[in-house]
Amino acid sequence: MLKGGLAVTETVKGLILKETPIGDYDKIMTVLTAAYGKISVFARGAKRLKSPLFTPTQLFSYSEMTLYKSASTYYIRQGALMESFYHIRDTLEGAALAGYLADVAADVAQEEQKEEALLRLVLNCFYAIAGKIKPPEQIKAVFELRAAAEAGFLPNLVACAGCGKSSLETYYFDVSGGIFRCEECFRASQAEYEAASCRQNEAEAIYHHTGQLISLLSPSVFAAMRYTIYAKLERIFAFELQDDALRDFSSVCEKYLLCHLERNFSTLDFYHSVRAAF
């Protein structure tokens, strides 16, 4: 295990989520590792084209790095590129999406704690973006919902919070509470509810008088949410959604993540601006 002191080194595999230039030739990287979670690593001279650290320290690269720690700072001594995810940059949308996912991962990852599941999730999503195996909207939504769960905000998608039914025609999903109700139980729990205004769009989110954020979801969208939460990571993209359902799935997963993290991301705003431009 890495400890304070210049003589202690260890080789770890990590995904570079962010980088901050320091002067003309150095940079500090935010790196996600399985064993140590999120760590900050100083890369001396890594911006020089002829530096052996130039390639393995590029943004979004997954590399094997030999690190040493002095006081509270990690330094990279040497590195070997394992995966560059080069084709993420084939499209502006892909690059923007990767930037957003990396931003979220850096926000939810814990320091000096194991983050194997989160690392695998981000890697799977980066492979999906680079390989264009699924629509960007689906990759984004899957990441958002599963990342929220990994961060401790696991929704209960098993049964109606009121009566215990699991198969419904319409799911009333409480975004802030992470639970769902059938229509009967939802109506019973509300003193005031205007159904007509909510049925214009199955995934239209509304604020009712209690301040809860409710999304009305179709069976296909809710099934996608259930699958995303409970599927093995290696099979997390093994489902299909039609255009309207995919849009609704993307919308509710984004709302869920942002609601529970209680913040927005400039990288998400940029991603949406890129999509709107095409």
Residue frames relative to the residue before (quaternion, step in Angstrom):
aa qw qx qy qz dx dy dz
M 1.0000 0.0000 0.0000 0.0000 0.00 0.00 0.00
L 0.5136 -0.6485 0.4649 0.3154 3.57 -1.00 0.81
K 0.0216 -0.7934 0.6079 -0.0217 3.55 -0.92 0.95
G 0.6600 -0.4747 0.3777 0.4433 3.55 -1.27 0.12
G 0.6078 0.5506 -0.4034 0.4060 3.59 -1.06 0.69
L 0.5108 -0.6964 0.4177 0.2824 3.55 -0.87 0.98
A 0.6757 0.5456 -0.3059 0.3901 3.59 1.05 -0.63
V 0.6462 0.5369 -0.3245 0.4347 3.60 1.17 -0.40
T 0.0351 0.7959 -0.6018 0.0565 3.58 -0.72 1.07
E 0.0105 -0.7753 0.6312 0.0204 3.52 -1.29 0.40
T 0.3415 -0.7222 0.5654 0.2052 3.55 -1.14 0.69
V 0.0162 0.7965 -0.6009 0.0646 3.55 -0.77 1.11
K 0.3600 -0.6834 0.5843 0.2489 3.54 -1.30 0.39
G 0.0880 0.8255 -0.5485 0.1000 3.54 -0.82 0.99
L 0.3515 -0.7070 0.5800 0.2004 3.53 -1.27 0.59
I 0.3339 -0.7594 0.5283 0.1809 3.56 -0.74 1.08
L 0.1999 -0.8252 0.5249 0.0602 3.54 -0.40 1.31
K 0.8017 0.0172 0.0387 0.5962 3.56 1.01 -0.84
E 0.0709 -0.7739 0.6245 0.0779 3.54 -1.29 0.35
T 0.1276 -0.7772 0.6143 0.0480 3.54 -1.09 0.82
P 0.3939 -0.7308 0.5005 0.2455 3.63 -0.59 1.08
I 0.0863 -0.7518 0.6520 0.0470 3.54 -1.13 0.78
G 0.8145 -0.0571 -0.0006 0.5773 3.56 -0.23 1.23
D 0.7600 -0.3939 0.2780 0.4358 3.55 -1.24 -0.46
Y 0.8336 0.2700 -0.0889 0.4736 3.58 0.98 -0.73
D 0.7122 0.4447 -0.2529 0.4806 3.60 1.17 -0.39
K 0.0264 -0.7891 0.6112 0.0548 3.55 -1.31 0.16
I 0.3099 -0.6954 0.6109 0.2172 3.52 -1.35 0.37
M 0.1711 -0.8049 0.5653 0.0570 3.56 -0.82 1.03
T 0.2839 -0.6823 0.6391 0.2131 3.52 -1.24 0.60
V 0.0544 -0.8304 0.5522 -0.0501 3.55 -0.47 1.26
L 0.2379 -0.7559 0.5961 0.1293 3.56 -0.97 0.93
T 0.0259 -0.8011 0.5970 -0.0349 3.56 -0.72 1.13
A 0.5725 -0.5944 0.4364 0.3584 3.55 -1.21 0.45
A 0.7555 0.4358 -0.2154 0.4393 3.57 0.85 -1.00
Y 0.8132 0.2548 -0.0996 0.5137 3.58 0.97 -0.84
G 0.4936 -0.6753 0.4268 0.3437 3.58 1.22 0.21
K 0.7723 -0.2853 0.2515 0.5088 3.55 -0.98 -0.90
I 0.0468 0.7865 -0.6135 0.0535 3.55 -0.86 1.01
S 0.3491 -0.6942 0.5851 0.2322 3.55 -1.26 0.51
V 0.0841 -0.8136 0.5752 -0.0120 3.55 -0.79 1.07
F 0.2849 -0.7452 0.5819 0.1581 3.56 -0.87 1.00
A 0.1124 -0.7948 0.5957 0.0263 3.58 -0.78 1.09
R 0.1937 -0.8163 0.5379 0.0826 3.56 -0.15 1.29
G 0.8504 0.1172 -0.1128 0.5004 3.57 -0.81 1.05
A 0.4183 0.7576 -0.4355 0.2477 3.61 1.27 0.04
K 0.6390 0.5318 -0.3362 0.4425 3.61 1.19 -0.34
R 0.5170 0.6107 -0.4290 0.4193 3.59 1.26 -0.08
L 0.5159 -0.6772 0.4290 0.3022 3.58 -0.80 1.00
K 0.7285 0.4242 -0.2386 0.4820 3.59 1.03 -0.71
S 0.4702 0.6774 -0.4486 0.3448 3.58 1.24 0.02
P 0.4871 -0.6577 0.4814 0.3136 3.62 -0.98 0.76
L 0.6437 0.5137 -0.3217 0.4673 3.58 1.26 -0.25
F 0.4527 0.7210 -0.4439 0.2797 3.59 1.23 -0.26
T 0.7366 0.4383 -0.2449 0.4532 3.61 0.72 -1.03
P 0.7460 0.4165 -0.2716 0.4429 3.65 0.68 -0.90
T 0.7016 0.4438 -0.2838 0.4798 3.62 1.22 -0.10
Q 0.3725 0.7259 -0.4995 0.2912 3.59 1.15 0.44
L 0.6241 -0.5566 0.4018 0.3733 3.56 -1.16 0.65
F 0.8255 0.1815 -0.2066 0.4929 3.57 -1.04 0.96
S 0.4896 0.6567 -0.4444 0.3627 3.61 1.22 0.14
Y 0.2422 -0.7175 0.6333 0.1595 3.52 -1.21 0.68
S 0.0613 0.8420 -0.5191 0.1338 3.54 -0.34 1.28
E 0.3933 -0.6404 0.5959 0.2830 3.48 -1.36 0.34
M 0.0346 -0.8333 0.5495 -0.0492 3.56 -0.61 1.15
T 0.2698 -0.7156 0.6203 0.1743 3.51 -1.08 0.81
L 0.0664 -0.8302 0.5525 -0.0345 3.54 -0.49 1.25
Y 0.0614 -0.7388 0.6621 0.1099 3.49 -1.31 0.39
K 0.2973 -0.7731 0.5438 0.1351 3.53 -1.16 0.60
S 0.0472 -0.7657 0.6414 0.0015 3.50 -0.95 1.00
A 0.8005 -0.0272 -0.0549 0.5962 3.55 -0.57 1.21
S 0.7801 -0.3006 0.2254 0.5003 3.62 -0.62 -1.07
T 0.6296 0.5598 -0.3134 0.4382 3.59 1.28 0.10
Y 0.2942 -0.7254 0.5967 0.1765 3.54 -1.05 0.86
Y 0.1082 -0.7649 0.6323 0.0587 3.54 -1.14 0.74
I 0.3357 -0.7239 0.5608 0.2208 3.57 -1.08 0.71
R 0.2608 -0.7778 0.5580 0.1254 3.55 -0.79 1.07
Q 0.7722 -0.1386 0.0924 0.6132 3.56 1.04 -0.79
G 0.0870 -0.8134 0.5747 0.0231 3.54 -1.22 0.46
A 0.1508 -0.7620 0.6233 0.0901 3.54 -1.27 0.48
L 0.4126 -0.7220 0.5039 0.2337 3.56 -0.74 1.08
M 0.1876 -0.7766 0.5933 0.0987 3.56 -0.94 0.93
E 0.7810 -0.0891 0.0857 0.6122 3.58 1.01 -0.82
S 0.2702 -0.7942 0.5276 0.1340 3.58 -0.71 1.09
F 0.2143 -0.7777 0.5432 0.2326 3.59 1.19 -0.57
Y 0.0670 0.8626 -0.4969 0.0680 3.52 1.09 0.84
H 0.7185 0.4806 -0.2697 0.4244 3.60 0.88 -0.91
I 0.3916 0.6737 -0.5004 0.3773 3.58 1.25 0.16
R 0.7201 0.4629 -0.2287 0.4636 3.56 1.05 -0.83
D 0.3764 0.7328 -0.4892 0.2864 3.61 1.23 0.19
T 0.7871 0.1395 -0.0689 0.5969 3.57 1.09 -0.70
L 0.5714 -0.5832 0.4479 0.3646 3.55 -1.17 0.56
E 0.6188 0.5503 -0.3445 0.4422 3.58 1.06 -0.72
G 0.6579 0.5128 -0.3076 0.4578 3.57 0.95 -0.86
A 0.6656 0.4949 -0.2984 0.4723 3.56 0.95 -0.88
A 0.6503 0.5155 -0.3132 0.4619 3.58 1.01 -0.84
L 0.6491 0.5117 -0.3157 0.4660 3.57 0.99 -0.82
A 0.6487 0.5131 -0.3202 0.4620 3.59 0.92 -0.87
G 0.6365 0.5343 -0.3254 0.4510 3.57 1.02 -0.77
Y 0.6531 0.5036 -0.3035 0.4771 3.56 1.03 -0.80
L 0.6615 0.5008 -0.3175 0.4592 3.60 0.86 -0.90
A 0.6460 0.5142 -0.3148 0.4682 3.57 1.01 -0.82
D 0.6280 0.5439 -0.3215 0.4543 3.57 1.05 -0.81
V 0.6675 0.4849 -0.2963 0.4812 3.58 0.93 -0.90
A 0.6481 0.5265 -0.3218 0.4463 3.58 0.91 -0.91
A 0.6565 0.5031 -0.3083 0.4699 3.57 0.99 -0.82
D 0.6530 0.5233 -0.3086 0.4522 3.57 1.11 -0.65
V 0.7714 0.3779 -0.2030 0.4700 3.60 0.86 -0.90
A 0.5650 0.6168 -0.3933 0.3817 3.61 1.15 -0.46
Q 0.3607 -0.7214 0.5545 0.2049 3.54 -1.09 0.79
E 0.4335 -0.6833 0.5229 0.2680 3.56 -1.14 0.62
E 0.8578 0.1057 -0.1031 0.4923 3.53 -1.12 0.82
Q 0.6273 0.4625 -0.3692 0.5062 3.58 1.09 0.74
K 0.6043 -0.5754 0.4025 0.3766 3.56 -1.14 0.57
E 0.0042 0.7943 -0.6062 0.0396 3.57 -0.96 0.93
E 0.1074 0.8436 -0.5179 0.0927 3.55 1.00 0.87
A 0.6781 0.4985 -0.3042 0.4464 3.60 0.85 -0.93
L 0.6616 0.4948 -0.3126 0.4688 3.59 0.93 -0.84
L 0.6371 0.5200 -0.3316 0.4623 3.59 0.95 -0.81
R 0.6598 0.5011 -0.3117 0.4653 3.60 0.89 -0.88
L 0.6296 0.5387 -0.3320 0.4508 3.57 1.03 -0.79
V 0.6819 0.4726 -0.2973 0.4725 3.59 0.82 -0.94
L 0.6416 0.5206 -0.3282 0.4578 3.60 0.93 -0.83
N 0.6476 0.5135 -0.3200 0.4632 3.60 0.92 -0.86
C 0.6666 0.4949 -0.2991 0.4704 3.57 0.99 -0.84
F 0.6422 0.5102 -0.3271 0.4694 3.59 0.99 -0.76
Y 0.6275 0.5138 -0.3333 0.4807 3.59 1.02 -0.76
A 0.6585 0.5149 -0.3082 0.4542 3.59 0.98 -0.83
I 0.6455 0.4988 -0.3197 0.4819 3.59 1.02 -0.77
A 0.6914 0.4880 -0.2837 0.4510 3.57 0.80 -1.03
G 0.7464 0.3982 -0.2138 0.4885 3.58 0.99 -0.83
K 0.3241 -0.7802 0.4753 0.2456 3.55 1.36 -0.09
I 0.2646 0.8115 -0.4864 0.1867 3.58 1.01 0.79
K 0.7773 0.1270 -0.0785 0.6112 3.58 1.26 -0.41
P 0.6249 -0.5246 0.3974 0.4199 3.61 -1.19 0.36
P 0.6049 -0.5826 0.3959 0.3713 3.61 -1.02 0.71
E 0.6186 0.5563 -0.3479 0.4323 3.60 1.01 -0.76
Q 0.6684 0.4933 -0.3038 0.4665 3.57 0.99 -0.81
I 0.6351 0.5253 -0.3281 0.4615 3.59 0.96 -0.86
K 0.6525 0.5269 -0.2997 0.4547 3.55 0.93 -0.95
A 0.6965 0.4831 -0.2804 0.4504 3.59 0.80 -1.01
V 0.6320 0.5272 -0.3284 0.4634 3.57 0.95 -0.86
F 0.6629 0.5021 -0.3092 0.4613 3.56 0.89 -0.91
E 0.6696 0.5288 -0.3133 0.4170 3.58 0.81 -0.99
L 0.7090 0.4570 -0.2745 0.4617 3.57 0.81 -0.98
R 0.6944 0.4621 -0.2869 0.4711 3.58 0.89 -0.89
A 0.6269 0.5266 -0.3419 0.4613 3.61 1.03 -0.69
A 0.6170 0.5327 -0.3401 0.4689 3.58 1.05 -0.75
A 0.6532 0.5097 -0.3069 0.4683 3.57 0.98 -0.87
E 0.6636 0.5029 -0.3020 0.4643 3.59 0.94 -0.89
A 0.6738 0.4921 -0.2872 0.4705 3.57 1.16 -0.62
G 0.6642 -0.5298 0.2959 0.4365 3.58 1.28 0.07
F 0.6336 0.5159 -0.3300 0.4728 3.57 1.29 0.05
L 0.0884 0.8296 -0.5387 0.1169 3.55 0.66 1.18
P 0.2876 -0.7647 0.5449 0.1886 3.62 -0.59 1.06
N 0.3951 -0.6787 0.5596 0.2648 3.56 -1.22 0.50
L 0.0115 0.8310 -0.5515 0.0713 3.55 -0.21 1.31
V 0.4171 0.7430 -0.4387 0.2855 3.58 1.24 0.33
A 0.8129 -0.1046 0.1406 0.5554 3.58 0.73 -1.05
C 0.6639 -0.4904 0.3932 0.4051 3.54 -1.31 0.45
A 0.4757 -0.6976 0.4632 0.2692 3.56 -0.87 0.99
G 0.6846 0.4877 -0.2901 0.4574 3.58 1.22 -0.36
C 0.8492 0.1482 -0.0300 0.5059 3.56 0.61 -1.16
G 0.5237 -0.6721 0.3960 0.3424 3.60 1.22 -0.22
K 0.4308 0.6862 -0.4800 0.3362 3.60 1.23 0.11
S 0.2541 -0.7951 0.5348 0.1310 3.56 -1.05 0.76
S 0.7447 0.3165 -0.1899 0.5561 3.61 1.17 -0.52
L 0.0462 0.8226 -0.5566 0.1065 3.55 -0.54 1.22
E 0.5276 -0.5978 0.4912 0.3508 3.55 -1.30 0.23
T 0.7772 0.0363 -0.0129 0.6281 3.57 1.13 -0.70
Y 0.2240 -0.7775 0.5790 0.1000 3.53 -0.92 0.99
Y 0.2158 -0.7572 0.6061 0.1126 3.57 -0.78 1.07
F 0.0730 -0.8460 0.5280 -0.0085 3.55 -0.01 1.33
D 0.2718 -0.7491 0.5903 0.1285 3.54 -0.77 1.14
V 0.3268 -0.7932 0.4821 0.1779 3.56 -0.17 1.32
S 0.7146 0.4505 -0.2685 0.4629 3.59 0.84 -0.90
G 0.7215 0.4387 -0.2469 0.4754 3.58 1.04 -0.72
G 0.3457 -0.7655 0.4789 0.2553 3.58 1.21 -0.43
I 0.6113 0.5014 -0.3622 0.4937 3.58 1.15 0.66
F 0.2175 -0.7582 0.5872 0.1816 3.56 -1.29 0.13
R 0.1817 -0.7581 0.6167 0.1097 3.51 -1.32 0.43
C 0.4923 -0.5838 0.5367 0.3589 3.53 -1.29 0.32
E 0.6945 -0.4767 0.3194 0.4341 3.58 -1.25 0.27
E 0.6544 0.5284 -0.3214 0.4350 3.57 0.91 -0.89
C 0.6995 0.4564 -0.2753 0.4760 3.57 0.86 -0.94
F 0.6195 0.5364 -0.3512 0.4530 3.56 1.06 -0.69
R 0.6665 0.4973 -0.3027 0.4657 3.57 0.89 -0.95
A 0.6507 0.5267 -0.3163 0.4462 3.56 1.00 -0.81
S 0.6998 0.4739 -0.2686 0.4621 3.57 1.11 -0.64
Q 0.6949 0.4558 -0.2624 0.4904 3.57 1.27 -0.17
A 0.3731 -0.7063 0.5556 0.2307 3.54 -1.00 0.81
E 0.7846 0.1104 -0.0497 0.6081 3.55 1.14 -0.66
Y 0.1885 0.7774 -0.5823 0.1451 3.57 -0.86 0.89
E 0.1612 -0.7916 0.5851 0.0711 3.57 -0.76 1.03
A 0.2620 -0.8228 0.4856 0.1361 3.54 -0.02 1.31
A 0.6226 0.5845 -0.3577 0.3779 3.59 0.94 -0.81
S 0.6886 0.4946 -0.2915 0.4430 3.59 0.92 -0.84
C 0.6842 0.4972 -0.2810 0.4535 3.56 1.20 -0.47
R 0.6665 0.5390 -0.3073 0.4133 3.58 1.13 -0.52
Q 0.4260 0.7016 -0.4717 0.3221 3.58 1.22 0.12
N 0.7875 0.0340 0.0050 0.6153 3.56 1.14 -0.64
E 0.5001 -0.6998 0.4163 0.2946 3.58 -0.69 1.05
A 0.7719 0.3209 -0.1849 0.5168 3.59 1.07 -0.64
E 0.3616 0.7314 -0.5077 0.2765 3.59 1.20 0.36
A 0.2817 -0.7703 0.5515 0.1521 3.55 -0.75 1.07
I 0.0662 -0.8044 0.5903 0.0086 3.56 -0.98 0.85
Y 0.3161 -0.6827 0.6152 0.2359 3.52 -1.26 0.48
H 0.1160 -0.7748 0.6136 0.0985 3.58 -0.77 0.91
H 0.7998 -0.3986 0.1738 0.4138 3.53 -1.28 0.15
T 0.6540 0.5076 -0.3343 0.4505 3.62 1.12 -0.39
G 0.5463 -0.6361 0.3924 0.3781 3.59 1.22 -0.14
Q 0.4798 0.6620 -0.4463 0.3639 3.60 1.24 0.04
L 0.3349 -0.7049 0.5869 0.2157 3.53 -1.23 0.53
I 0.0622 -0.8284 0.5558 -0.0320 3.56 -0.44 1.26
S 0.0977 -0.7644 0.6342 0.0626 3.56 -1.02 0.85
L 0.2833 -0.7384 0.5893 0.1650 3.56 -0.93 0.95
L 0.0688 -0.8436 0.5311 -0.0400 3.54 -0.53 1.22
S 0.4478 -0.6699 0.5307 0.2628 3.53 -1.14 0.77
P 0.6706 -0.4959 0.3525 0.4243 3.62 -1.20 0.30
S 0.6604 0.5149 -0.3283 0.4370 3.62 0.94 -0.78
V 0.6551 0.4963 -0.3121 0.4767 3.59 0.99 -0.79
F 0.6725 0.4900 -0.3058 0.4626 3.57 0.91 -0.87
A 0.6159 0.5352 -0.3450 0.4639 3.59 1.07 -0.69
A 0.6333 0.5243 -0.3259 0.4667 3.59 1.05 -0.75
M 0.6371 0.5160 -0.3239 0.4721 3.57 1.03 -0.76
R 0.6464 0.5133 -0.3184 0.4662 3.57 0.92 -0.88
Y 0.6574 0.5154 -0.3156 0.4501 3.56 0.89 -0.93
T 0.6562 0.5331 -0.3101 0.4349 3.57 0.90 -0.96
I 0.6837 0.4906 -0.2868 0.4579 3.57 0.96 -0.83
Y 0.8183 0.3270 -0.1335 0.4534 3.57 0.79 -1.00
A 0.5441 0.6380 -0.4065 0.3629 3.63 1.19 -0.24
K 0.5444 -0.5613 0.4972 0.3761 3.55 -1.27 0.41
L 0.6158 -0.6016 0.3631 0.3564 3.56 -1.02 0.80
E 0.6657 0.5130 -0.3180 0.4389 3.58 0.99 -0.75
R 0.7365 0.3580 -0.2193 0.5304 3.61 1.25 -0.27
I 0.3537 0.8109 -0.4333 0.1722 3.56 1.27 0.12
F 0.7237 0.4050 -0.2522 0.4987 3.61 1.16 -0.42
A 0.4790 0.7091 -0.4093 0.3164 3.59 1.27 0.14
F 0.6076 0.4862 -0.4205 0.4665 3.56 0.60 1.17
E 0.2870 -0.7519 0.5744 0.1493 3.54 -1.27 0.48
L 0.0610 -0.7688 0.6349 0.0460 3.54 -1.23 0.61
Q 0.4555 -0.6541 0.5267 0.2954 3.55 -1.10 0.68
D 0.7595 -0.4482 0.2307 0.4111 3.54 -1.28 0.46
D 0.7054 0.4592 -0.2831 0.4597 3.60 0.72 -1.03
A 0.6683 0.4951 -0.2976 0.4687 3.56 0.94 -0.88
L 0.6314 0.5315 -0.3322 0.4565 3.58 1.03 -0.76
R 0.6340 0.5245 -0.3271 0.4647 3.56 1.00 -0.80
D 0.6768 0.4909 -0.2896 0.4660 3.58 0.94 -0.90
F 0.6186 0.5438 -0.3228 0.4664 3.57 1.05 -0.82
S 0.6616 0.5056 -0.2975 0.4670 3.56 0.92 -0.92
S 0.6640 0.5271 -0.3011 0.4366 3.56 0.95 -0.90
V 0.7204 0.4485 -0.2753 0.4517 3.59 0.74 -0.99
C 0.6383 0.5212 -0.3403 0.4530 3.61 1.01 -0.69
E 0.6291 0.5191 -0.3308 0.4746 3.57 1.04 -0.74
K 0.6506 0.5131 -0.3157 0.4624 3.59 0.90 -0.91
Y 0.6570 0.5278 -0.3195 0.4332 3.57 0.92 -0.90
L 0.6764 0.4929 -0.3005 0.4574 3.58 0.84 -0.94
L 0.7027 0.4731 -0.2814 0.4508 3.58 0.75 -1.03
C 0.6157 0.5564 -0.3420 0.4409 3.57 1.05 -0.75
H 0.7563 0.4061 -0.2213 0.4627 3.57 0.83 -0.97
L 0.6561 0.4588 -0.3250 0.5034 3.59 1.13 -0.43
E 0.2688 -0.8112 0.4754 0.2093 3.56 1.34 -0.32
R 0.6795 0.3970 -0.3186 0.5283 3.54 0.88 0.99
N 0.3391 -0.6882 0.5903 0.2507 3.52 -1.37 0.16
F 0.3029 -0.7390 0.5713 0.1892 3.56 -1.30 0.14
S 0.4570 -0.6801 0.4984 0.2833 3.58 -0.84 0.94
T 0.6139 0.5490 -0.3466 0.4489 3.59 1.13 -0.61
L 0.6123 0.5205 -0.3471 0.4835 3.60 1.15 -0.54
D 0.6279 0.5239 -0.3318 0.4702 3.58 0.98 -0.80
F 0.6536 0.5071 -0.3114 0.4677 3.57 1.00 -0.83
Y 0.6268 0.5369 -0.3328 0.4562 3.58 0.98 -0.83
H 0.6731 0.4862 -0.2974 0.4713 3.59 0.89 -0.90
S 0.6414 0.5174 -0.3327 0.4585 3.60 1.01 -0.71
V 0.6245 0.5263 -0.3331 0.4712 3.58 1.08 -0.70
R 0.6659 0.4959 -0.3059 0.4658 3.59 0.90 -0.90
A 0.6626 0.5189 -0.3078 0.4439 3.58 0.98 -0.81
A 0.6489 0.5457 -0.3131 0.4279 3.57 1.17 -0.56
F 0.7365 0.3838 -0.2183 0.5124 3.59 1.24 -0.33
